[in-house]
Amino acid sequence: MVRRQQRGHTLNMQKVMMLVACFVIGYLIWSTISALAYLGKADRLTTSTFAEMQQVSAQTLEQQKAMEYHATKAYVEQAAREDMLMSKKDDTVILFPMNHTAPEPVPPAPTLLPRVLTRLITWVKGWF
């Protein structure tokens, strides 16, 4: 009888140890999978951040080049000639006439009034 109790106790202890081992292995597998998922997400974030940094660096470099160009005499001269319509001494300036044509007048809308009545209204309006 004592052997059966010990054997039953041994089986219960083996079951408990097996259950604990399954939980530990399950936890290790779950933590490994979640760590891999986290690393994948971190890798995607790092890649997108690096691409964004490269784009910002390119924009910064472009702006620095533009600022350097704006500080040159060539830019100052170009801006003075184009924007402010200035010229150098001894430059020949040619001005082209602007063609300002008046828009064609819009004909008055036809009225249903007889011509005599329209003239009378125009004559009366002339007094005021």
Protein Blocks (a to p, Z undefined) as FASTA:
>chain_A
ZZmmmmmmmmmmmmmmmmmmmmmmmmmmmmmmmmmmmmmmmmmmmmmmmmmmmmmmmmmm
mmmmmmmmmmpmklmmmmmmmmnopacehiacddddddddddddddddddfbdfklmmmm
mmmmmmZZ
